[in-house]
Amino acid sequence: MCTNAQWSFHDIYLFLGALLDRCENVATKDTDARAGDMEDEDGGAEDRRLRTSEDLYTAALRHDPAHVDALFNLAVLHERKSGGVDRAEELYERVLRLSPGHVDALNNYGLLLQHQRSRFAEAEQCFDRAVAQDPRREDVLTHYGLLVEDFRRDMRGAEVAYRMALDADPAYIPALCHCAGVCLCAGRIEEAAGLFAK
């Protein structure tokens, strides 16, 4: 444990929000029992965690409205919430105005644009920028390959992206599977089998 750490008020809120956001279980049984609340595991407890995390990130942002990590985590949280895509998009854009090379924000925003908005050209720009910032991020390269494969129908370009992801991490399963799929489509069955076998 680091005893000399100097945490700012908003960093404490950010930490607590991230901690709650990632917790699998929150000790709410006593509260639920007293309230007579019989919520199912997937519904109420998860909603409470999201609300609590949102409150903590928002409190951190009141102290530092330009705190990139709090903005990013809040964007991720809103993307998970029902009806939160508009707010998530706004927050990702804000993160990228403050930190244009934020790889995680570029990746997540690209995925949002691709899957939630069907704005494929803009999503591709996000992935291009993310790859330029970190050309060895296997998840970003794989997402980029999927976009190239689905949007441009460019199987060669997709395979290049998947192979770059595999150069970064030879055991990255999504890249292995998608690269094998491209090989199958091209009739390179033995090569695909070799990738599936890894």
N, C-alpha and C positions, 0 to 999 in steps of 0.2 A: 504494500500500500504506500502511496506517495503522500507523505505527511507535510511536505513543503508546497503542495499545489495551491495556487491562488485561483479559485474559481469565481468568476463573476456571477452576478445574480441571474443573468439570462442564460449563462452556460449551465447553471444548476437546473433551471426550468427545461432547457433543451435536453439535458441528460435524463431528467425524470420523465419527460414526454417520450423519449426514445425507449427508455426502459419499460414504461407501461405499454407502449405501442408494440413491443416485441414479446411481452409476457404471454405465455400460453394460458395461464390461469391467474386470476386476480382473486384475492381473498375477499369475496363478497357474500359468502354464505350467511354470515351473521346478519348482515343488512337485509338480504333477501328473505331470511326466515322471519325477521321482525316485521318486514313489510308484507309478509304473506305472498311474496312474489314467486311464482312457479314458472319462471322463464326457462326455455330450453337452452342447452349449452351454446348453440350457434347464434342465438339472437341477442338477448338482453345483455349478457356479460360482454360480448364483443362490442356492442353499441356503447356501453359504458366506458370500455377501454378507449374506444375511438374518441368519445366526447372528452374524456379526461386528458388524453394526449393532445387533442386539439386545443383545449383550454391552456395547457402548459406551453405549447408552442406559441400560441397567441400571446400569452403573458411574456414570453421571452422576446417576442417581436415588439411589444410595447416598449421594452427597454432598449432594444436595438432593431429598428425596422429594416435594417439592411443585413441582418444576420442570415447569411446564405444557407447554413445548415438547417436552421429552423424553418426557413422558407421552403427548402427542398423537402424536409420531412413532412411539413404541412401539405405540400403538393401531393406527396405519396399517399398521405392519409386521405385527402379528398378524393383521389383517384379510386381508392378502395370503397368510399362511401357511395351509396345509391344516390344518383343525381349530382354527384360531386365533380363530374368531368369538366364543366365550365370553369369552376374555381381552380381545379388542378391545372388546367391549361394556363390560366392567368398567373398562377404562382410559378409554374415552370418558366414562363416568359420573364417574370420578374427576376428569378434566379439567374437566367441567362443574360439579362441586361447588366446585372451586378457582376457576374462571373461567366463571361462568354465561353470559356473553355471547360466548364463543369461537366465532366464526362458522364456522370450518372444522370444529371438533369438532361443532357442532350439525348442520352439513350432512352430514358423514360418518356421524354417529350416526343421523341421519334416514334416510340411504340404507341403513345396516345394518339398522335396524328394519324398513324397508319391504321390502327384498329378501331378507334372510336370516331374518327373524323373522316376517314378515307381520303386524307390529303397526302397522297403518296409522294409527290415531288417534294413537299416540305419535310416529310419524314426522312426522305433520302438525304436531304441537306443536313438534317440533324445528325444522322449516322455518319455522313462524310466528315462533319466537323468533329464528332467524337473519335472517329478512327484517326483523324489527323492529330488529335491531342494524345491519344494512347493507342498506337497501332498494334498492341499486343493484348488488348482486352477481348478475350474469346467470346464473351457474351455479346458485346457490341458487334463484333465481326459476324457472328452468327445471325443476329437480328438484321444486320445489313444484308447478308446473303439471302435471307428469307424475303426481304423486301425486293431485292433485285430479281429473285426468282419469280415471285408472285406478281409484282407490278410491271417490271420490264420484260418478263419472260426470257431473261438472259441467263441461261443455264451455265454458260461458261463463266460469266461474271460471278454468279452465285457460288460456283465451285471454287473460284479463286478466293472468295471471302471465307468459305468454309475451311479451305486448306490453310489460310492464314490463321484462322482460329485454332486449327489443329497444330500449327507450328508453335503457337503460344502455349497450348495445353493439349498434348496428344491424347489425353483421356477425357476430353470434354465431350460428353455423350450427345448433347444436341447437335454439335458440329459433326460428329461421327455419323449420326443418323441421317442428317440432311445431306451430307456429302455422299453417303452411300446411296441415298435416294436419287441424287443427280446422276451418279454412275449407273444405276439401274435404268434410268430413263434413256441414257446414252447407249445402253446395251452392253456395258462393261460389267458383266455379272460377276466375274471372278474378283474384280477390284472391289465391287460393292460388298461381296461376301467377306472379303478381307477386312473391310471397315466395320461391318456388323460384328465380326468375330472379336474385335478389340473390345 
